[in-house]
């Protein structure tokens, strides 16, 4: 049991260290579009555009971290269920809702990126 908890903690620490550098490829493009829009409007990079870009990056990073933690937790529950149907169903439920949540967030990001790209053209 101690080995499992230790390995889970190591996984979480490694994730927290390396996750902020992992973003979807489109985030940089969206940041560039927002920067160009802000420059055309006369705003500097320290204005609203830069702040909103940082907020979006931070929010997506947190959502990704929460998703990964939930997936690891659900996998752990499933692994430790040992044939208990209730525990397996609980783990499946967590996995399903986590995947639905990440799909909704990424869809919202994609729609926002599309709208911003069309508005800047």
Phi, psi and omega in degrees: 000321179295323179294322180293314180295318179297315180293326177294317178295319178297318179298317180295317180297315179298320179296316180295330180284317188262344183293321182301335179276354183256110179230161173294149184299327183289343182296318179296320179295318178296320177298320178295318179296316179295323179294315179297318179298317179295321178293321178294328179278355179091012180266146176277175181289344179270002181273201187302322183296313179295321179294315179296321177299316178293323179295317180296315178300315181295317180296317179293325176296315180296319178297318178297320179293318179297318178301313182294319179297317178296321179293319178295318179297315179295320177297320177296316178300316181295318180296320183271002181294325179053044176089356179287114185297324181296317179293321179296317179295323177297315179296317178298320178297318179295318180297313181298313182292327177294315180295318178299318180297315181291327177294318179297315181295315180292326176294318177298320177296316181297318178296316179298317179299317179298314181296315180296319180297319179290325180289331182276350180279000000 
